[in-house]
Structure formats: structure tokens, C-alpha cells
Amino acid sequence: MNKAVLLSVMVFPGSGHLLLKKYQTGVGLMLIAAIALSVLVYNMFQRAAEIVDKIQSGEVQPDVLAISEMLSRADTQVMRLATTVLLIVWLIGIVDVYRISRKQDKNTSAKTK
């Protein structure tokens, strides 16, 4: 496995494309992934703030079961969609950077022969 694939797998979608000088694809994948990730983080902080407010007002007891019940009742459709988008973009980025790097490796080895 080369550096570009490892970057795409372990760092962020699109980072391997930048290493391979495929800037438009890399930035596009990064933007989509960043938007999905920001939606996830925003929703998590929003839920946490709601739970803290309810605990401080006395509506909910500060125990694990009560908090778990509140989390299970929350609407998760947006979170699921954002997670799905993030995973799909990440997989597309990994597969595409692998494809591009193999193509570049074949071209490089053909030129050296």
C-alpha cells in the first residue's frame, strides 16, 4: 500500500488525492466529508446541551439510565444520514485513490522498462 492510500484510510477522505495531485477530486471529497462531519458534531453537541439543561432544571436525574433513555428517544435520522454520507465518501475516496495510484504505478513501471 502506498502513502496516498494510507492517507485516505487513516487521515481524511481526499487527503490521498491531494498527495497524488488530484486537487479537484480531493477537495471535493474533503468538503463533502467535512460537511457531514460538522453535521454530526453539531447534532452531538446539541443533544448534549439539551441533556445538560434538563439535568440542571431537575427534569432528568443525572444517572446513566435516564440519560440513555433520553438519547434513545432522540430523532436520529439526520445523524444516520450524515454518518452514511461520511462513510460512503470515505470509501469512495479510498477506492479511487487506490485506483489512481495503481494506474500511476503501472505508467511509471512501463516508462522504466
N, C-alpha and C positions, 0 to 999 in steps of 0.2 A: 504494500500500500504506500502511496506517496504522500507528501506533505499536504497537498491540496485536499485529498480525500480525508485525511486526518483532521484538517481544519474544519471541513464541513461537518464531520461527525461530532467532533468534541467542542468546537467553539461556538459557531453560529451559522445558520444557513446562509449561503452566499459568500462566506469568507474564503472558501476554496476557489471560487470563481475569480475573486479578486487576485489571488495568487497566480492564477492561470491567465490573467489579463483579459478576462471576460467581464468587463466592468458593468455593462448594462444588465446582464443577467444577474450578476452578483448583487448589485444594488437593488434590483427589483425584488429578489428573494429576501434580502435583508429588510427592506421596507415592509413587505407583507408580514414577515415573521415578527418584526418589531411592533407592528400594529396589533397583531394577535397577542403578543406577549404583554403589551401595555393594557389591553382589554382584560386579560387575566389578572394582572397585578391590581388594576383599578378595582375590579369586582371583589377581589380578596380583601383589599383594604376597606372597601365599602361595607362588606359583611362584618369584618372585624369591628369597625366603628359602631355599627348597629348593635352588635352583641355587647360591646363595652357600655354603650348608652343604656341598654336595657338592664345590665347588671348594676350600673351606678344608680339608676332610678328605682331599683328594687323589684322590677318586673320579673327578673330571672335570677335564680340563685347561682352563685359562682361555683358551680360544680360541673364536672365533666359530662354527666348525663344530660343536664339541662342544655348545655352549650351544644352537645352533639345533636340533640333533638332540634334545636333551632337551625343548625346547619343542614339537617336532613330535610327540613320543611322549605328551605330557600329555593327559589327558582334558579335552576342550573342550566337552562337552555343556552344562554349566552356563553356561559363558561365552557360548555361542551363544544359549542361551535368554534370558539376561539382555540380551544385545545386541539380540535380536529384540524383546523386550518394550519396551526403551528406544526403539527406532526406531518401533515401532507407536504407542506412547504419544505420541511427539513428533509423528508425522504426524497422529494424531487431534487433538492439540491445535492444530496449525496449521490444519487444515481447519475445525475447529469455531470457532476464534476468527475466521477469515475469514468464515465463515457468519454468525456473530453480529454482527460489525462491519458487514457489508453490510446486514443486516436493520436495525440501528440507524441506519445512514446513510440508508436508504430512509425510515424513520419520521421522521427529522429533516428530510429534504428535503420530505416530504409535509406536515409541520406548517408549514413556512415558506412554502408556496405559498398 
